[in-house]
């Protein structure tokens, strides 16, 4: 209980330190860019009301009416207003500046007036723009001058609103000011004016139906929307990156009658530049971790939809962030402190990942339900920072023990350099045991699994072990524990619970706890080394036995097989000259000869595979292009007989590699043979050699049957064959590709395959120019 209390107290201290560091970073705004960017992952698309429609001045419209909106005749806008009002739209909002007068302004103004007097009473809203901003850190943005549309348009429209945004520190647009001001007057935003026009509230009544507080905007419905200190609305987004969450129609399609005007019925229609390659009116918005760019008219659509639904976002409050950082840091520290000591680092990583994931999910839920943007960066820092702090604290506690085992690490380096020489390894172990225990006499007894007895394999300073050692060794092996008796210390060396040997030291005084801990660690590492020695020896013996059996068996099989093949050949040849067999008998002899040839091919492949696994024996510098030319000449005749086309494409200069020519030729022959076997008559086989920096690549392509996807993983395994209705009758041993892979990897290269069932396959081989060949 006391130990648990100490762990909690230590964890709390670490949590306080971590919280202090995070609060310091939070207060200094050092990572504000990262903090803002990380909140992007919270944004997710929401359902729209369907009341906002966009008419896009896209590439098709620009091509039809002018390269830029400024070049367009305002007759087009007049016609657009007529079409939209005929569709009974509630309001039409232009995200286009009309600062210069034109001859068509009167026609445009008349269309606006007629739309307002129509059955739908369609309102029109246009933007105004502020010039020469004035420094105003608190309150609405301020400008020295505000520019309006031309006089006739200004008098014709229902409302005028500012089109202006202030990006955050990371250059991303998350907020839009709901009002701005100049020296004499306050102007409402384009989005707010569009919302009021949609509700059919005249401009003269705006002051009576909406109210601005210190940090809120009260709508006619009585709902309050949160605003920041600069009277900016933090808008929601209703689309995924690269996609619009709103109905979008091409400006040209609307004018040409390709769009039914009824789609605008009872809608708020936004008109602006969108879906244009050369568009400059693009702004970064917080969709996706890296953000994405969005047209200004679509940003206004999201802002208007936010007001319509009454779902603006708000950042997490200062006090909330303070308690969140402190709470998460303390909780995380206590949680990490309870991790098991065994594999503590892994448990710590898993714990950090789990807590971070749970917190991100919780922050996403809070964002979706409460519309609060959680400070993810500093909260995740509060979760993660205690982990390395706790780890550093534990490392400090272990540093003394680690200094004690530095000698053990040096020993392991020395032992590993002995190349598994048992005598030299035992001598090194004896020296280190003597250093750890401070004794002169050290014995090492090794356990024989076959005889189930321990024998003395090494004595440090005497020719014979001490008389009492054998009984003590037996006692330690039976108990699987160390014993200290008559100044002799006996420690068993165990690997995976099984004895490998025993260490005996004499004389040994009473052991200190640290010395005992160091000896236990040394014993475990020594047992691992001895286990590796045993495994290596067993592996070497088994490998030699396997090679001997394969070669002996293959040799003994080849002699009777040769007799079977030859005698079946003579029988068939004699039957051709003087028939003496029935058709059924001749078919039997054919089957015998075919089966014997197949068995001989398997034996030859097994022997080839064993030779390859034995390493590259005859490495030399050879021209790859020359080798491929020779193989092309060798296989052309076979291709002609099969009515196939074999094409070899080579560079016009030699490519010299260090290789075992016979083995590479064998591997490439297998690949070409396979390509021919699994390609129909009339098909094409292509061999192409290319160079890429310090590597040579050879592609073997065919137009054959192809390989199913479910066979790809096993393709290079021994005795595996692809079975499809087209290939089941094709003869083969299933060893060719495993042999090819062994040859290529022995030369430091790699092989892979791409295939389309029914269209063919391409086997690609890559070999380095300067490789270390496995001997």
MARMI-346232 format. One record per residue (C-alpha): residue in one letter; z negated, x negated, y negated. Coordinates in steps of 0.25 Angstrom, whole numbers, plus 5000, padded with zeros to 4 digits. Example, Ala and Ser with C-alpha at 12.3 -4.5 7.8 and 13.67 -1.06 7.14 Angstrom:
A496949515018;S497149455004;
END
This chain:
X500050005000;X499649894991;X500949824994;X501749944991;X501049954977;X501349814974;X502849834977;X502849964968;X502149884957;X503149774958;X504249864958;X503749934946;X503649804938;X505149774942;X505549914937;X504849894924;X505549764922;X506949824926;X506749944917;X506349854905;X507649774907;X508549904908;X507849964896;X508149844888;X509649844892;X509649994889;X509049984875;X509949864871;X511249934875;X511749814881;X512549884892;X512950004884;X514449994888;X514049984903;X513050104901;X514050194896;X515150154906;X514250184917;X513950324913;X515450354916;X515150374930;X514350494927;X515450574921;X516150664931;X517150774928;X516650914925;X517351054926;X518051104913;X518051244908;X519551244908;X519551284893;X520151154888;X521651114890;X522350994885;X523750984880;X524150844882;X525150764873;X525550684885;X526750584888;X527650704891;X527350764877;X527450634870;X528750614876;X529250754871;X528650754857;X528450614852;X527750484856;X526450514848;X525850644844;X526050604830;X527550614832;X527550754837;X528050874829;X526850964826;X527851084830;X527451044844;X525951064841;X526251194835;X526951244847;X525851194856;X524851274847;X525751394849;X525851384865;X524351354866;X523951474857;X524951564865;X524151524878;X522951584870;X522151444869;X520851454862;X521051324854;X522051204853;X521451064849;X522350954845;X521850814847;X522950764838;X522850724824;X523750794814;X523450704801;X524950694796;X525650824790;X527050864797;X528050964794;X527651044807;X526151054802;X526451194796;X527051244810;X525851184817;X524851254808;X525551384810;X525451374825;X523951344823;X523751464815;X524551554824;X523751504836;X522451544829;X523051684826;X523551704840;X522851794850;X522151674856;X521751624842;X521951474846;X521251384837;X521751244834;X520851114832;X521350984827;X520750844825;X520250774813;X519950624813;X518950544806;X519350414799;X518450294795;X517150314803;X515850294796;X514650224803;X513750334807;X512850304819;X512150434819;X512750574817;X514250614818;X515350514816;X515750494801;X517050464795;X517550434781;X518750524782;X519250634791;X520750664793;X521250804796;X522550864801;X523550904791;X523251014781;X524051124787;X523451094801;X522051074796;X522051214790;X522751274802;X521851224813;X520551294817;X519751174818;X519751024815;X518850924823;X518650774824;X519250694836;X518450574837;X517550494847;X516650374847;X516750304860;X515450244867;X515150094867;X516050084880;X517250144873;X517150274880;X517150414874;X516050494879;X515650574866;X516450644854;X515750674841;X515650824838;X515750804823;X516050694813;X515950684798;X516550624786;X515850614772;X515850764769;X516050844782;X515750854797;X516850884807;X516750934821;X517450864833;X518750914838;X518050954851;X517051034845;X518051104836;X518951134848;X517751194855;X517451284843;X518951324842;X518851364857;X517751454854;X518551504842;X517451474832;X518051454818;X517751324811;X516951394800;X515951444810;X515751304817;X514451274809;X513851404813;X514151394828;X513851244831;X512651164828;X512451014828;X511050954831;X510550814831;X511050794845;X511750924849;X512851014846;X512551164848;X513751254852;X514051394848;X513551434862;X512151374859;X512351254868;X512051114863;X512850994866;X512150854865;X512750764854;X512350614852;X511850564838;X513350554833;X513550704836;X514450664848;X514650744861;X514550674874;X515650744882;X515850774896;X517150744904;X517850844912;X518850754919;X518950634929;X519550504925;X521050514924;X521050664925;X520950774915;X519950884917;X520750974908;X522051054909;X523050964902;X524451014898;X525650924892;X525950964878;X527450964881;X527251054893;X526451154884;X527551154873;X528751164883;X528051284890;X527751214903;X526351254901;X525951404902;X525151434888;X524151514896;X523451394901;X522951384887;X522351514887;X520851514881;X520851364882;X520551254872;X521851164871;X521751014867;X523050944863;X523150794863;X523650664868;X523450644883;X524150594896;X524950494888;X525250354892;X525250294878;X524050374873;X523050304864;X522050424863;X521350384875;X519850364876;X518850304887;X518050414893;X516850404903;X517550444916;X517450344927;X516650214927;X517650144919;X518050264911;X519450324908;X520250354896;X520450494891;X521350554880;X520650604868;X521150744870;X520550744884;X519250694878;X519150804868;X519450904880;X518250844887;X517350854874;X517751004872;X517551034887;X516150974885;X515851064873;X516451184880;X515551164892;X514351114884;X514150994893;X514050874884;X513450744890;X512250674884;X511750534886;X510350504893;X509250504883;X508550384879;X507150424884;X507850464897;X508550334899;X507250254896;X506450334907;X507650334916;X507750174916;X506250154918;X506150254929;X507350204937;X506950064935;X505550094940;X505950184952;X507050084956;X506049964956;X505050044965;X506150094974;X506749954976;X505349894979;X505249984991;X506449924997;X506249855011;X506049705010;X507049685022;X508449675016;X507849705002;X509049664995;X509949765002;X508949875001;X508849844986;X510349854984;X510349984992;X509250044984;X509950004971;X511250074975;X510550194980;X509650214967;X510850184958;X511750284966;X510650394966;X510450374951;X511950384948;X512050514956;X510850564948;X511450524935;X512750594938;X511950724942;X511250714928;X512550694921;X513150814928;X512050904927;X511350864914;X512550804907;X511650674904;X512350534904;X511350444911;X511250304907;X511750254921;X511850104917;X510350084913;X509850174924;X510650104935;X510149974929;X508750024930;X508950054945;X509649924948;X508849824940;X507549834947;X508249794960;X508649644956;X507249634949;X506549674962;X507449584970;X507149464960;X505649494961;X505749484976;X506549364976;X505449294967;X504449334978;X505249274988;X505749144981;X504549064987;X504949105001;X506349074998;X506048934993;X505248905006;X506448945014;X507448855006;X507248755017;X507648855027;X508948885020;X509248735020;X508948735035;X509948845037;X510948775030;X510748645038;X510748725051;X512048795047;X512648665045;X512348615059;X513548695065;X512648765076;X512248625082;X510948675089;X510248545089;X510448515074;X510048655071;X508748645079;X508448515072;X508548575058;X507748695062;X506648605068;X506648525054;X506448655046;X505348705055;X504648575053;X504748585038;X504248735038;X503048715047;X502748575043;X502648535057;X503148415065;X503548465079;X504548575080;X505148635092;X506348735093;X506448815106;X507648895109;X507749025118;X508749025129;X509249175131;X509749145145;X508549075151;X507549155142;X506749025139;X506548945127;X506748795127;X506448685117;X507748645110;X507148555099;X505948475096;X505748415082;X504848285084;X504648275099;X505448275112;X504648385119;X504048515114;X502548535114;X501948575127;X501448705120;X502748745114;X503348815126;X502148915128;X502148945113;X503748965113;X503549065124;X502449135117;X503349145104;X504549195111;X503749305119;X503049355106;X504249335097;X503249285087;X502749145082;X501449085086;X500548975081;X499748905091;X499148765092;X499848725079;X501148765085;X502048875078;X503048945087;X504049035080;X505149105088;X506549115082;X507049255084;X508449315082;X508649465082;X507349475090;X507749375101;X507149235102;X508049115099;X506949005099;X505648955095;X505148865084;X503948775087;X503148695076;X501948605078;X500948585071;X500948705062;X499848745053;X499548885049;X500748945043;X500848995028;X501549135026;X502649075019;X502848965029;X502849075040;X503849155032;X504749035030;X504649005045;X505049145049;X506249145040;X506649005046;X506549055060;X507349175058;X508449095051;X508348985062;X508549095073;X509749145066;X510349005067;X510048995081;X510549125084;X511849085078;X511948965086;X511749045099;X512749145095;X513749035091;X513548965104;X513749095112;X514949135104;X515549005107;X515349015122;X515849155122;X517149115114;X517448995123;X517149085136;X518049195130;X519249095127;X519049035141;X519149175148;X520349225139;X521149095142;X520849085156;X521049235159;X522349235151;X522849105158;X522549165172;X523249295168;X524449235163;X524849175176;X524949305184;X525549375172;X526649275172;X526949295187;X526949445185;X527849435173;X528849345180;X528849415193;X529049545186;X530249485178;X530849425191;X530749565198;X531449635187;X532549525186;X532849535201;X532849685200;X533949675189;X534749585198;X534549665211;X533749795210;X532749805220;X531649895212;X531650035209;X531550085194;X530050115196;X529749975202;X530549905190;X529749985180;X528449935187;X528949795186;X529349815171;X527949865169;X527249745176;X528049655168;X527749725155;X526249735157;X526249585161;X526949545149;X525949625140;X524849565147;X525349425145;X525549465130;X524049505129;X523649375136;X524449295126;X523949365114;X522449345119;X522749195121;X523449195107;X522249265101;X521249165107;X522049055102;X522049105088;X520549135089;X520348985093;X520848955079;X522148895072;X522448765080;X523748715075;X523748735060;X524848675052;X525648695039;X526848785041;X527848865033;X527549015034;X528949055030;X529548965041;X528649025051;X529049165047;X530549125047;X530349075061;X529749205065;X530849285058;X531849215067;X531049235079;X530849385078;X532249425072;X532849435086;X531749525091;X531949615078;X533349625081;X533149675095;X532149775090;X533149815079;X532149785069;X532349705056;X531449585054;X531349535039;X530549405035;X530349385020;X529849245016;X529649165003;X530749065000;X529748945001;X528848895012;X527448945014;X526648835021;X525348875028;X524248805037;X524348885050;X524448885065;X525948915066;X525848965080;X524749065077;X525349115064;X526749135072;X526049205083;X525349305073;X526649335065;X527349355078;X526349455082;X526549535069;X528049525069;X528049575084;X527149685080;X528049735069;X529249735078;X528449805089;X527949915080;X529249935072;X530350025077;X531749985079;X532549965066;X531249935059;X530949815049;X529949705050;X529649625038;X528949485037;X528649445023;X527949315018;X527349305004;X526349224997;X525249264988;X524449154981;X523749074992;X524149165003;X525349195012;X525649335016;X526549385028;X526849535029;X527349585042;X527949725039;X528649825048;X529149965048;X528550005061;X527650115066;X526450075057;X524950075061;X523950195060;X522850175050;X521750195061;X522350075068;X522249975056;X520749935059;X521049895073;X522449835071;X521949685073;X520949705084;X521349645098;X522049745108;X522149855097;X523549925097;X524050035088;X524350155096;X525350255090;X526350345097;X527450245092;X526750115096;X525950155109;X527150095118;X527249965110;X526749855119;X525649755113;X524349695116;X523549725104;X523249575101;X524349535092;X523749585079;X522349525082;X523049395085;X523749395072;X522449425064;X521749315071;X522849215068;X522949255053;X521449255051;X521349115058;X522349065047;X521449125036;X522349245033;X522249395035;X523149505040;X523149655037;X524149765039;X524649885031;X525349995039;X525950135037;X526050215050;X527550245053;X527950145042;X527550015047;X526549905045;X526349775037;X525449665043;X525149565032;X524649415035;X524049335024;X523749185026;X523149085015;X523948955011;X522748865013;X521848925024;X520748865033;X521248895047;X520248925057;X520148815068;
END
